């Protein structure tokens, strides 16, 4: 009897263990995607919209840190704040006050810049309808196994988002572009995030499957700015993206945080506006969708049945020159533009020179004083 009880307990343990392994494996492979892409768009120009460029660069910095390479990121910036003549720190864009975090960095690759950021180019990138001469870096080369993150920031209203203060994209046009992507098998799952006034109106017309959408504000609400900086003279970020960035800073490639955690990123007490999300088109439970399914990258794993011996000693490679050949010297390039020194150096004081006409005016004054004192009759004593 005891033997049967022990046997039944052992079988129960094995079954439970197998179920846990299957659940873990099921969660790991539930996404079904094999690659990740990101399309990050800032639609605003002009210096007072500095925060929108910082928003896009903050998300760009996070997705790169979590593993998405530049070859799988399409970055569209409507203005170049780093090179703006009003920027007190050239070649930098800060997302935190007191200039704590520079999100521009040394390796930012902007694919569409300035007046290239248009509604037409954005829709062409999504649908893949680009001219044959378009370089690879400006293309979204996704497929039906791609998880795509689309992030938009700028000025908007009820049902539209402005581009360059000269044109706009409507929520209907955006919904139709996503449907074309689905029909052309250009994505597996899509995460749409927008930080703009009345942002929730932009995902109201979506009707394509496997889309999850988040917005910084509801219809009728403004999306507010954050982090004013007196030295730069403008607000550095929007509230929703600021708290999104803080959340992503704690995420690592092996993190188990899911989309339900992302929905709580910026409550109304912090954002002032009411963030919204839509999940009815998404087939999976948001609680089972990892943050890294969209903000991270799939790691390539090669499965092998062969035994790999990791205890074998590593053979040392002889790097000595053969046949008496001289060893080649290693050269390195010096920075051509010491930006850090240029930024912090004080201007040199110039030598003082009298203004134009100063000497002539001084001699005129001397002659007037002489004539006033001695008269013209003493002029012969001078010459």
Short mmCIF file of the C-alpha atoms (twelve columns), coordinates in Angstrom:
data_MODEL
# 
_entry.id   MODEL 
# 
loop_
_atom_site.group_PDB 
_atom_site.id 
_atom_site.type_symbol 
_atom_site.label_atom_id 
_atom_site.label_alt_id 
_atom_site.label_comp_id 
_atom_site.label_asym_id 
_atom_site.label_seq_id 
_atom_site.Cartn_x 
_atom_site.Cartn_y 
_atom_site.Cartn_z 
_atom_site.pdbx_PDB_model_num 
ATOM 1   C CA . UNK A 1   0.000   0.000   0.000   1 
ATOM 2   C CA . UNK A 2   2.841   2.359   0.912   1 
ATOM 3   C CA . UNK A 3   4.602   1.412   -2.298  1 
ATOM 4   C CA . UNK A 4   1.536   2.340   -4.365  1 
ATOM 5   C CA . UNK A 5   1.227   5.663   -2.514  1 
ATOM 6   C CA . UNK A 6   4.886   6.503   -3.142  1 
ATOM 7   C CA . UNK A 7   4.544   5.491   -6.779  1 
ATOM 8   C CA . UNK A 8   1.459   7.655   -7.257  1 
ATOM 9   C CA . UNK A 9   3.225   10.653  -5.645  1 
ATOM 10  C CA . UNK A 10  6.242   10.154  -7.899  1 
ATOM 11  C CA . UNK A 11  4.060   9.986   -11.020 1 
ATOM 12  C CA . UNK A 12  2.196   13.125  -9.908  1 
ATOM 13  C CA . UNK A 13  5.507   14.953  -9.437  1 
ATOM 14  C CA . UNK A 14  6.711   13.948  -12.892 1 
ATOM 15  C CA . UNK A 15  3.462   15.031  -14.543 1 
ATOM 16  C CA . UNK A 16  3.519   18.391  -12.736 1 
ATOM 17  C CA . UNK A 17  7.147   18.938  -13.672 1 
ATOM 18  C CA . UNK A 18  6.418   18.128  -17.311 1 
ATOM 19  C CA . UNK A 19  3.482   20.551  -17.327 1 
ATOM 20  C CA . UNK A 20  5.669   23.334  -15.894 1 
ATOM 21  C CA . UNK A 21  8.331   22.665  -18.533 1 
ATOM 22  C CA . UNK A 22  5.709   22.711  -21.277 1 
ATOM 23  C CA . UNK A 23  4.246   25.979  -19.965 1 
ATOM 24  C CA . UNK A 24  7.676   27.576  -19.837 1 
ATOM 25  C CA . UNK A 25  8.515   26.378  -23.334 1 
ATOM 26  C CA . UNK A 26  5.095   27.434  -24.553 1 
ATOM 27  C CA . UNK A 27  5.608   30.944  -23.212 1 
ATOM 28  C CA . UNK A 28  9.048   31.104  -24.815 1 
ATOM 29  C CA . UNK A 29  7.828   30.055  -28.243 1 
ATOM 30  C CA . UNK A 30  4.311   31.533  -28.045 1 
ATOM 31  C CA . UNK A 31  5.271   34.706  -29.896 1 
ATOM 32  C CA . UNK A 32  6.223   32.782  -33.035 1 
ATOM 33  C CA . UNK A 33  8.395   35.603  -34.372 1 
ATOM 34  C CA . UNK A 34  11.931  35.203  -35.641 1 
ATOM 35  C CA . UNK A 35  13.026  38.843  -35.988 1 
ATOM 36  C CA . UNK A 36  12.289  42.302  -34.590 1 
ATOM 37  C CA . UNK A 37  11.940  45.685  -36.278 1 
ATOM 38  C CA . UNK A 38  11.340  49.221  -35.009 1 
ATOM 39  C CA . UNK A 39  10.019  52.315  -36.823 1 
ATOM 40  C CA . UNK A 40  10.570  55.432  -34.696 1 
ATOM 41  C CA . UNK A 41  9.162   58.726  -35.981 1 
ATOM 42  C CA . UNK A 42  9.410   62.307  -34.747 1 
ATOM 43  C CA . UNK A 43  7.081   64.469  -36.848 1 
ATOM 44  C CA . UNK A 44  7.863   67.950  -35.430 1 
ATOM 45  C CA . UNK A 45  10.265  70.656  -36.530 1 
ATOM 46  C CA . UNK A 46  11.560  73.809  -34.822 1 
ATOM 47  C CA . UNK A 47  13.531  74.340  -31.628 1 
ATOM 48  C CA . UNK A 48  10.528  74.557  -29.269 1 
ATOM 49  C CA . UNK A 49  9.702   70.940  -30.232 1 
ATOM 50  C CA . UNK A 50  13.062  69.728  -28.889 1 
ATOM 51  C CA . UNK A 51  11.232  67.250  -26.632 1 
ATOM 52  C CA . UNK A 52  9.785   65.302  -29.564 1 
ATOM 53  C CA . UNK A 53  13.246  64.567  -30.958 1 
ATOM 54  C CA . UNK A 54  14.361  63.539  -27.447 1 
ATOM 55  C CA . UNK A 55  11.318  61.242  -27.199 1 
ATOM 56  C CA . UNK A 56  12.256  59.345  -30.358 1 
ATOM 57  C CA . UNK A 57  15.951  59.139  -29.477 1 
ATOM 58  C CA . UNK A 58  15.105  57.817  -26.000 1 
ATOM 59  C CA . UNK A 59  13.126  54.919  -27.454 1 
ATOM 60  C CA . UNK A 60  15.879  54.405  -30.061 1 
ATOM 61  C CA . UNK A 61  18.471  54.162  -27.295 1 
ATOM 62  C CA . UNK A 62  16.367  51.616  -25.373 1 
ATOM 63  C CA . UNK A 63  15.648  49.265  -28.278 1 
ATOM 64  C CA . UNK A 64  19.319  49.289  -29.300 1 
ATOM 65  C CA . UNK A 65  20.373  48.484  -25.750 1 
ATOM 66  C CA . UNK A 66  17.934  45.559  -25.687 1 
ATOM 67  C CA . UNK A 67  19.335  44.053  -28.867 1 
ATOM 68  C CA . UNK A 68  17.649  45.463  -31.980 1 
ATOM 69  C CA . UNK A 69  20.453  46.465  -34.388 1 
ATOM 70  C CA . UNK A 70  20.504  49.612  -36.500 1 
ATOM 71  C CA . UNK A 71  19.888  47.486  -39.580 1 
ATOM 72  C CA . UNK A 72  16.416  46.700  -38.161 1 
ATOM 73  C CA . UNK A 73  15.585  50.237  -37.015 1 
ATOM 74  C CA . UNK A 74  14.082  52.939  -39.244 1 
ATOM 75  C CA . UNK A 75  14.640  56.286  -37.482 1 
ATOM 76  C CA . UNK A 76  12.844  59.360  -38.835 1 
ATOM 77  C CA . UNK A 77  13.651  62.760  -37.286 1 
ATOM 78  C CA . UNK A 78  11.957  65.838  -38.722 1 
ATOM 79  C CA . UNK A 79  14.603  68.186  -37.304 1 
ATOM 80  C CA . UNK A 80  18.232  67.953  -36.231 1 
ATOM 81  C CA . UNK A 81  18.309  69.436  -32.728 1 
ATOM 82  C CA . UNK A 82  21.874  68.257  -32.147 1 
ATOM 83  C CA . UNK A 83  23.151  70.680  -34.823 1 
ATOM 84  C CA . UNK A 84  20.701  73.507  -34.148 1 
ATOM 85  C CA . UNK A 85  22.442  76.856  -33.629 1 
ATOM 86  C CA . UNK A 86  20.424  77.398  -30.427 1 
ATOM 87  C CA . UNK A 87  21.793  74.236  -28.829 1 
ATOM 88  C CA . UNK A 88  24.247  75.257  -26.067 1 
ATOM 89  C CA . UNK A 89  25.820  71.785  -26.241 1 
ATOM 90  C CA . UNK A 90  26.348  70.918  -29.926 1 
ATOM 91  C CA . UNK A 91  26.081  67.263  -30.972 1 
ATOM 92  C CA . UNK A 92  23.942  66.403  -27.946 1 
ATOM 93  C CA . UNK A 93  20.255  65.883  -27.168 1 
ATOM 94  C CA . UNK A 94  19.349  65.487  -23.494 1 
ATOM 95  C CA . UNK A 95  16.305  63.769  -22.044 1 
ATOM 96  C CA . UNK A 96  16.891  64.698  -18.375 1 
ATOM 97  C CA . UNK A 97  17.353  68.101  -16.814 1 
ATOM 98  C CA . UNK A 98  20.814  69.249  -15.728 1 
ATOM 99  C CA . UNK A 99  22.048  67.501  -18.881 1 
ATOM 100 C CA . UNK A 100 22.332  64.124  -17.162 1 
ATOM 101 C CA . UNK A 101 21.503  61.760  -20.044 1 
ATOM 102 C CA . UNK A 102 22.594  62.401  -23.629 1 
ATOM 103 C CA . UNK A 103 20.366  60.251  -25.855 1 
ATOM 104 C CA . UNK A 104 22.066  61.332  -29.082 1 
ATOM 105 C CA . UNK A 105 25.233  59.347  -28.375 1 
ATOM 106 C CA . UNK A 106 28.050  58.592  -30.780 1 
ATOM 107 C CA . UNK A 107 26.385  56.004  -33.011 1 
ATOM 108 C CA . UNK A 108 22.959  57.362  -33.950 1 
ATOM 109 C CA . UNK A 109 21.945  56.409  -37.490 1 
ATOM 110 C CA . UNK A 110 19.152  58.662  -38.764 1 
ATOM 111 C CA . UNK A 111 17.527  57.147  -41.848 1 
ATOM 112 C CA . UNK A 112 15.073  59.938  -42.749 1 
ATOM 113 C CA . UNK A 113 16.031  63.477  -41.790 1 
ATOM 114 C CA . UNK A 114 14.433  66.907  -42.105 1 
ATOM 115 C CA . UNK A 115 12.062  67.295  -45.026 1 
ATOM 116 C CA . UNK A 116 12.377  63.603  -45.864 1 
ATOM 117 C CA . UNK A 117 9.995   62.954  -42.956 1 
ATOM 118 C CA . UNK A 118 6.661   63.148  -44.771 1 
ATOM 119 C CA . UNK A 119 3.385   61.274  -44.640 1 
ATOM 120 C CA . UNK A 120 4.123   59.751  -48.041 1 
ATOM 121 C CA . UNK A 121 7.551   58.420  -47.034 1 
ATOM 122 C CA . UNK A 122 6.188   57.077  -43.754 1 
ATOM 123 C CA . UNK A 123 3.396   55.167  -45.500 1 
ATOM 124 C CA . UNK A 124 5.808   53.906  -48.158 1 
ATOM 125 C CA . UNK A 125 8.141   52.573  -45.471 1 
ATOM 126 C CA . UNK A 126 5.276   50.692  -43.805 1 
ATOM 127 C CA . UNK A 127 3.830   49.228  -47.001 1 
ATOM 128 C CA . UNK A 128 7.166   48.596  -48.727 1 
ATOM 129 C CA . UNK A 129 6.233   50.653  -51.799 1 
ATOM 130 C CA . UNK A 130 9.564   52.412  -52.166 1 
ATOM 131 C CA . UNK A 131 11.475  53.231  -55.377 1 
ATOM 132 C CA . UNK A 132 14.043  50.608  -56.430 1 
ATOM 133 C CA . UNK A 133 16.859  53.097  -55.784 1 
ATOM 134 C CA . UNK A 134 15.996  53.369  -52.069 1 
ATOM 135 C CA . UNK A 135 18.930  52.073  -49.992 1 
ATOM 136 C CA . UNK A 136 18.504  49.115  -47.687 1 
ATOM 137 C CA . UNK A 137 18.885  51.265  -44.560 1 
ATOM 138 C CA . UNK A 138 15.696  53.164  -45.475 1 
ATOM 139 C CA . UNK A 139 13.559  50.055  -45.943 1 
ATOM 140 C CA . UNK A 140 11.414  48.040  -43.560 1 
ATOM 141 C CA . UNK A 141 12.414  44.552  -44.732 1 
ATOM 142 C CA . UNK A 142 10.040  42.669  -42.465 1 
ATOM 143 C CA . UNK A 143 8.119   39.445  -43.137 1 
ATOM 144 C CA . UNK A 144 5.305   37.373  -41.662 1 
ATOM 145 C CA . UNK A 145 7.562   36.337  -38.723 1 
ATOM 146 C CA . UNK A 146 8.465   39.899  -37.747 1 
ATOM 147 C CA . UNK A 147 7.395   41.668  -34.580 1 
ATOM 148 C CA . UNK A 148 7.320   45.410  -35.289 1 
ATOM 149 C CA . UNK A 149 7.390   48.341  -32.857 1 
ATOM 150 C CA . UNK A 150 6.004   51.583  -34.300 1 
ATOM 151 C CA . UNK A 151 6.492   54.709  -32.170 1 
ATOM 152 C CA . UNK A 152 5.141   58.133  -33.162 1 
ATOM 153 C CA . UNK A 153 5.517   61.472  -31.390 1 
ATOM 154 C CA . UNK A 154 4.532   65.008  -32.359 1 
ATOM 155 C CA . UNK A 155 1.524   67.309  -32.370 1 
ATOM 156 C CA . UNK A 156 -1.884  65.840  -33.069 1 
ATOM 157 C CA . UNK A 157 -5.596  66.180  -32.558 1 
ATOM 158 C CA . UNK A 158 -8.774  64.146  -32.770 1 
ATOM 159 C CA . UNK A 159 -8.049  61.616  -35.506 1 
ATOM 160 C CA . UNK A 160 -4.866  63.101  -36.992 1 
ATOM 161 C CA . UNK A 161 -1.122  63.589  -36.444 1 
ATOM 162 C CA . UNK A 162 0.737   66.548  -37.965 1 
ATOM 163 C CA . UNK A 163 3.914   66.135  -39.999 1 
ATOM 164 C CA . UNK A 164 6.256   69.149  -40.240 1 
ATOM 165 C CA . UNK A 165 3.384   71.530  -39.386 1 
ATOM 166 C CA . UNK A 166 2.445   71.349  -43.079 1 
ATOM 167 C CA . UNK A 167 0.543   68.077  -43.551 1 
ATOM 168 C CA . UNK A 168 -1.134  65.399  -41.484 1 
ATOM 169 C CA . UNK A 169 -1.945  61.708  -41.425 1 
ATOM 170 C CA . UNK A 170 -5.402  60.563  -40.344 1 
ATOM 171 C CA . UNK A 171 -6.313  57.544  -38.257 1 
ATOM 172 C CA . UNK A 172 -8.090  56.052  -41.296 1 
ATOM 173 C CA . UNK A 173 -4.958  56.312  -43.455 1 
ATOM 174 C CA . UNK A 174 -2.892  54.731  -40.709 1 
ATOM 175 C CA . UNK A 175 -5.383  51.891  -40.236 1 
ATOM 176 C CA . UNK A 176 -5.422  51.189  -43.981 1 
ATOM 177 C CA . UNK A 177 -1.609  51.121  -44.073 1 
ATOM 178 C CA . UNK A 178 -1.573  48.498  -41.311 1 
ATOM 179 C CA . UNK A 179 -4.138  46.451  -43.224 1 
ATOM 180 C CA . UNK A 180 -1.908  46.554  -46.297 1 
ATOM 181 C CA . UNK A 181 0.971   45.344  -44.155 1 
ATOM 182 C CA . UNK A 182 -1.141  42.444  -42.917 1 
ATOM 183 C CA . UNK A 183 -2.354  41.524  -46.402 1 
ATOM 184 C CA . UNK A 184 1.227   41.613  -47.705 1 
ATOM 185 C CA . UNK A 185 2.409   39.488  -44.747 1 
ATOM 186 C CA . UNK A 186 4.777   42.164  -43.485 1 
ATOM 187 C CA . UNK A 187 4.320   41.491  -39.761 1 
ATOM 188 C CA . UNK A 188 3.538   38.780  -37.255 1 
ATOM 189 C CA . UNK A 189 2.581   41.079  -34.359 1 
ATOM 190 C CA . UNK A 190 2.617   44.860  -34.179 1 
ATOM 191 C CA . UNK A 191 2.937   47.186  -31.179 1 
ATOM 192 C CA . UNK A 192 1.810   50.756  -31.855 1 
ATOM 193 C CA . UNK A 193 2.742   53.532  -29.388 1 
ATOM 194 C CA . UNK A 194 1.887   57.196  -29.889 1 
ATOM 195 C CA . UNK A 195 2.734   60.168  -27.648 1 
ATOM 196 C CA . UNK A 196 0.635   63.124  -28.778 1 
ATOM 197 C CA . UNK A 197 -2.449  65.062  -27.781 1 
ATOM 198 C CA . UNK A 198 -5.635  62.979  -28.097 1 
ATOM 199 C CA . UNK A 199 -3.438  60.017  -29.033 1 
ATOM 200 C CA . UNK A 200 -6.131  57.380  -28.393 1 
ATOM 201 C CA . UNK A 201 -8.040  58.673  -31.423 1 
ATOM 202 C CA . UNK A 202 -5.281  57.373  -33.696 1 
ATOM 203 C CA . UNK A 203 -5.979  53.706  -32.935 1 
ATOM 204 C CA . UNK A 204 -9.781  53.869  -32.913 1 
ATOM 205 C CA . UNK A 205 -10.039 52.854  -36.585 1 
ATOM 206 C CA . UNK A 206 -7.621  49.907  -36.503 1 
ATOM 207 C CA . UNK A 207 -9.163  46.709  -37.814 1 
ATOM 208 C CA . UNK A 208 -6.223  44.467  -38.704 1 
ATOM 209 C CA . UNK A 209 -5.362  41.460  -36.507 1 
ATOM 210 C CA . UNK A 210 -2.423  41.109  -34.122 1 
ATOM 211 C CA . UNK A 211 -2.130  44.817  -33.308 1 
ATOM 212 C CA . UNK A 212 -1.681  46.139  -29.778 1 
ATOM 213 C CA . UNK A 213 -1.883  49.925  -29.358 1 
ATOM 214 C CA . UNK A 214 -0.934  52.373  -26.593 1 
ATOM 215 C CA . UNK A 215 -1.476  56.134  -26.393 1 
ATOM 216 C CA . UNK A 216 -0.409  58.871  -23.990 1 
ATOM 217 C CA . UNK A 217 -3.826  60.567  -23.802 1 
ATOM 218 C CA . UNK A 218 -7.515  60.030  -24.419 1 
ATOM 219 C CA . UNK A 219 -9.718  61.938  -26.854 1 
ATOM 220 C CA . UNK A 220 -10.135 65.498  -25.620 1 
ATOM 221 C CA . UNK A 221 -6.945  65.435  -23.509 1 
ATOM 222 C CA . UNK A 222 -3.555  67.028  -24.058 1 
ATOM 223 C CA . UNK A 223 -0.283  65.136  -23.747 1 
ATOM 224 C CA . UNK A 224 1.888   67.320  -21.526 1 
ATOM 225 C CA . UNK A 225 5.587   68.112  -21.569 1 
ATOM 226 C CA . UNK A 226 8.055   67.400  -18.778 1 
ATOM 227 C CA . UNK A 227 11.574  68.220  -17.542 1 
ATOM 228 C CA . UNK A 228 12.085  71.954  -18.291 1 
ATOM 229 C CA . UNK A 229 15.737  72.943  -18.537 1 
ATOM 230 C CA . UNK A 230 16.779  76.578  -18.039 1 
ATOM 231 C CA . UNK A 231 20.125  76.184  -19.797 1 
ATOM 232 C CA . UNK A 232 18.595  74.736  -22.962 1 
ATOM 233 C CA . UNK A 233 15.474  76.862  -22.672 1 
ATOM 234 C CA . UNK A 234 12.846  74.247  -23.543 1 
ATOM 235 C CA . UNK A 235 11.147  71.157  -22.114 1 
ATOM 236 C CA . UNK A 236 13.276  68.060  -22.693 1 
ATOM 237 C CA . UNK A 237 10.650  65.295  -22.962 1 
ATOM 238 C CA . UNK A 238 6.953   64.525  -22.823 1 
ATOM 239 C CA . UNK A 239 5.621   62.997  -19.634 1 
ATOM 240 C CA . UNK A 240 4.483   59.670  -21.070 1 
ATOM 241 C CA . UNK A 241 7.746   58.914  -22.883 1 
ATOM 242 C CA . UNK A 242 9.757   60.071  -19.863 1 
ATOM 243 C CA . UNK A 243 8.145   57.442  -17.620 1 
ATOM 244 C CA . UNK A 244 8.288   54.890  -20.450 1 
ATOM 245 C CA . UNK A 245 12.044  55.450  -20.638 1 
ATOM 246 C CA . UNK A 246 12.386  55.032  -16.877 1 
ATOM 247 C CA . UNK A 247 10.500  51.741  -17.125 1 
ATOM 248 C CA . UNK A 248 12.641  50.473  -20.001 1 
ATOM 249 C CA . UNK A 249 15.860  51.292  -18.135 1 
ATOM 250 C CA . UNK A 250 15.031  48.436  -15.729 1 
ATOM 251 C CA . UNK A 251 14.367  45.949  -18.546 1 
ATOM 252 C CA . UNK A 252 17.130  43.569  -19.639 1 
ATOM 253 C CA . UNK A 253 17.132  40.966  -22.446 1 
ATOM 254 C CA . UNK A 254 16.129  38.149  -20.063 1 
ATOM 255 C CA . UNK A 255 13.458  40.198  -18.269 1 
ATOM 256 C CA . UNK A 256 10.062  38.599  -17.589 1 
ATOM 257 C CA . UNK A 257 8.124   41.885  -17.519 1 
ATOM 258 C CA . UNK A 258 5.002   41.766  -19.689 1 
ATOM 259 C CA . UNK A 259 2.628   44.153  -21.412 1 
ATOM 260 C CA . UNK A 260 0.397   44.498  -18.371 1 
ATOM 261 C CA . UNK A 261 3.385   46.117  -16.656 1 
ATOM 262 C CA . UNK A 262 3.774   48.479  -19.599 1 
ATOM 263 C CA . UNK A 263 0.127   49.552  -19.320 1 
ATOM 264 C CA . UNK A 264 0.847   50.848  -15.796 1 
ATOM 265 C CA . UNK A 265 3.892   52.890  -16.801 1 
ATOM 266 C CA . UNK A 266 2.390   56.363  -16.465 1 
ATOM 267 C CA . UNK A 267 -0.738  56.640  -14.295 1 
ATOM 268 C CA . UNK A 268 -2.835  59.791  -14.457 1 
ATOM 269 C CA . UNK A 269 -1.251  61.074  -11.252 1 
ATOM 270 C CA . UNK A 270 2.063   61.343  -13.119 1 
ATOM 271 C CA . UNK A 271 1.007   61.917  -16.725 1 
ATOM 272 C CA . UNK A 272 -1.888  64.294  -15.868 1 
ATOM 273 C CA . UNK A 273 -3.486  62.934  -19.056 1 
ATOM 274 C CA . UNK A 274 -5.065  59.458  -19.132 1 
ATOM 275 C CA . UNK A 275 -2.990  56.887  -21.067 1 
ATOM 276 C CA . UNK A 276 -4.976  54.362  -23.054 1 
ATOM 277 C CA . UNK A 277 -4.440  50.994  -24.696 1 
ATOM 278 C CA . UNK A 278 -6.279  48.658  -27.042 1 
ATOM 279 C CA . UNK A 279 -5.843  44.884  -27.070 1 
ATOM 280 C CA . UNK A 280 -9.036  43.513  -28.674 1 
ATOM 281 C CA . UNK A 281 -7.271  42.930  -32.026 1 
ATOM 282 C CA . UNK A 282 -4.374  41.102  -30.385 1 
ATOM 283 C CA . UNK A 283 -4.703  37.323  -30.279 1 
ATOM 284 C CA . UNK A 284 -2.533  36.656  -27.230 1 
ATOM 285 C CA . UNK A 285 -3.167  37.591  -23.619 1 
ATOM 286 C CA . UNK A 286 -1.140  40.766  -22.849 1 
ATOM 287 C CA . UNK A 287 -0.018  39.138  -19.612 1 
ATOM 288 C CA . UNK A 288 1.847   36.485  -21.611 1 
ATOM 289 C CA . UNK A 289 3.491   38.977  -24.000 1 
ATOM 290 C CA . UNK A 290 6.986   39.874  -22.854 1 
ATOM 291 C CA . UNK A 291 8.285   43.422  -23.214 1 
ATOM 292 C CA . UNK A 292 11.273  42.020  -25.084 1 
ATOM 293 C CA . UNK A 293 8.945   40.541  -27.722 1 
ATOM 294 C CA . UNK A 294 8.856   44.061  -29.194 1 
ATOM 295 C CA . UNK A 295 11.589  46.121  -27.532 1 
ATOM 296 C CA . UNK A 296 14.210  43.365  -27.693 1 
ATOM 297 C CA . UNK A 297 15.611  41.104  -30.370 1 
ATOM 298 C CA . UNK A 298 15.371  37.389  -31.001 1 
ATOM 299 C CA . UNK A 299 18.613  35.637  -30.159 1 
ATOM 300 C CA . UNK A 300 19.787  33.123  -32.701 1 
ATOM 301 C CA . UNK A 301 20.194  29.706  -31.096 1 
ATOM 302 C CA . UNK A 302 21.714  26.711  -32.833 1 
ATOM 303 C CA . UNK A 303 20.510  23.357  -31.487 1 
ATOM 304 C CA . UNK A 304 22.961  20.480  -31.729 1 
ATOM 305 C CA . UNK A 305 22.926  16.863  -30.556 1 
ATOM 306 C CA . UNK A 306 26.697  16.621  -30.461 1 
ATOM 307 C CA . UNK A 307 28.586  16.744  -27.183 1 
ATOM 308 C CA . UNK A 308 30.786  19.821  -26.832 1 
ATOM 309 C CA . UNK A 309 33.759  19.393  -24.520 1 
ATOM 310 C CA . UNK A 310 34.390  22.668  -22.733 1 
ATOM 311 C CA . UNK A 311 37.323  21.378  -20.698 1 
ATOM 312 C CA . UNK A 312 39.823  21.049  -23.571 1 
ATOM 313 C CA . UNK A 313 42.732  23.466  -23.224 1 
ATOM 314 C CA . UNK A 314 42.686  26.396  -25.620 1 
ATOM 315 C CA . UNK A 315 45.497  26.242  -28.149 1 
ATOM 316 C CA . UNK A 316 47.719  29.297  -28.165 1 
ATOM 317 C CA . UNK A 317 48.157  30.804  -31.609 1 
ATOM 318 C CA . UNK A 318 51.719  31.779  -32.436 1 
ATOM 319 C CA . UNK A 319 51.610  35.396  -33.553 1 
ATOM 320 C CA . UNK A 320 55.345  35.736  -34.145 1 
ATOM 321 C CA . UNK A 321 56.333  36.871  -37.666 1 
ATOM 322 C CA . UNK A 322 57.295  34.096  -40.045 1 
ATOM 323 C CA . UNK A 323 60.386  34.067  -42.312 1 
ATOM 324 C CA . UNK A 324 61.825  37.091  -40.583 1 
ATOM 325 C CA . UNK A 325 59.048  39.365  -41.830 1 
ATOM 326 C CA . UNK A 326 58.740  42.557  -39.871 1 
ATOM 327 C CA . UNK A 327 55.675  42.873  -37.673 1 
ATOM 328 C CA . UNK A 328 53.232  45.418  -39.014 1 
ATOM 329 C CA . UNK A 329 52.663  48.373  -36.755 1 
ATOM 330 C CA . UNK A 330 49.136  48.995  -35.594 1 
ATOM 331 C CA . UNK A 331 47.961  52.495  -36.330 1 
ATOM 332 C CA . UNK A 332 44.963  54.238  -34.828 1 
ATOM 333 C CA . UNK A 333 43.259  57.425  -35.886 1 
ATOM 334 C CA . UNK A 334 43.140  60.403  -33.576 1 
ATOM 335 C CA . UNK A 335 39.819  62.173  -33.135 1 
ATOM 336 C CA . UNK A 336 39.650  64.833  -35.805 1 
ATOM 337 C CA . UNK A 337 37.183  66.929  -33.858 1 
ATOM 338 C CA . UNK A 338 37.672  66.943  -30.058 1 
ATOM 339 C CA . UNK A 339 34.039  67.787  -29.399 1 
ATOM 340 C CA . UNK A 340 34.294  67.526  -25.620 1 
ATOM 341 C CA . UNK A 341 37.113  70.041  -25.517 1 
ATOM 342 C CA . UNK A 342 35.338  72.387  -27.893 1 
ATOM 343 C CA . UNK A 343 32.154  72.296  -25.832 1 
ATOM 344 C CA . UNK A 344 33.810  73.057  -22.502 1 
ATOM 345 C CA . UNK A 345 36.583  75.417  -23.540 1 
ATOM 346 C CA . UNK A 346 36.260  79.126  -22.732 1 
ATOM 347 C CA . UNK A 347 36.486  81.694  -25.516 1 
ATOM 348 C CA . UNK A 348 39.858  83.361  -25.848 1 
ATOM 349 C CA . UNK A 349 40.077  87.054  -24.986 1 
ATOM 350 C CA . UNK A 350 40.905  89.120  -28.034 1 
ATOM 351 C CA . UNK A 351 43.522  91.914  -28.038 1 
ATOM 352 C CA . UNK A 352 41.995  95.395  -27.707 1 
ATOM 353 C CA . UNK A 353 42.091  97.609  -30.772 1 
ATOM 354 C CA . UNK A 354 40.708  101.138 -31.036 1 
ATOM 355 C CA . UNK A 355 37.515  101.408 -33.064 1 
ATOM 356 C CA . UNK A 356 37.539  102.794 -36.583 1 
ATOM 357 C CA . UNK A 357 37.952  106.615 -36.698 1 
ATOM 358 C CA . UNK A 358 39.130  106.827 -33.112 1 
ATOM 359 C CA . UNK A 359 42.616  108.204 -33.970 1 
ATOM 360 C CA . UNK A 360 41.233  110.727 -36.471 1 
ATOM 361 C CA . UNK A 361 38.691  111.936 -33.944 1 
ATOM 362 C CA . UNK A 362 41.351  112.297 -31.265 1 
ATOM 363 C CA . UNK A 363 43.526  114.495 -33.506 1 
ATOM 364 C CA . UNK A 364 40.521  116.613 -34.423 1 
ATOM 365 C CA . UNK A 365 39.779  117.174 -30.747 1 
ATOM 366 C CA . UNK A 366 43.393  118.180 -30.068 1 
ATOM 367 C CA . UNK A 367 43.325  120.749 -32.896 1 
ATOM 368 C CA . UNK A 368 40.028  122.227 -31.723 1 
ATOM 369 C CA . UNK A 369 41.369  122.657 -28.207 1 
ATOM 370 C CA . UNK A 370 44.540  124.302 -29.596 1 
ATOM 371 C CA . UNK A 371 42.597  126.760 -31.780 1 
ATOM 372 C CA . UNK A 372 40.287  127.556 -28.882 1 
ATOM 373 C CA . UNK A 373 43.231  128.323 -26.623 1 
ATOM 374 C CA . UNK A 374 45.813  130.024 -28.861 1 
ATOM 375 C CA . UNK A 375 43.980  130.947 -32.030 1 
ATOM 376 C CA . UNK A 376 45.069  130.711 -35.642 1 
ATOM 377 C CA . UNK A 377 47.963  133.161 -35.224 1 
ATOM 378 C CA . UNK A 378 50.026  130.614 -33.294 1 
ATOM 379 C CA . UNK A 379 49.486  127.890 -35.945 1 
ATOM 380 C CA . UNK A 380 52.899  128.729 -37.490 1 
ATOM 381 C CA . UNK A 381 54.653  127.475 -34.335 1 
ATOM 382 C CA . UNK A 382 53.278  123.951 -34.988 1 
ATOM 383 C CA . UNK A 383 54.325  123.528 -38.620 1 
# 
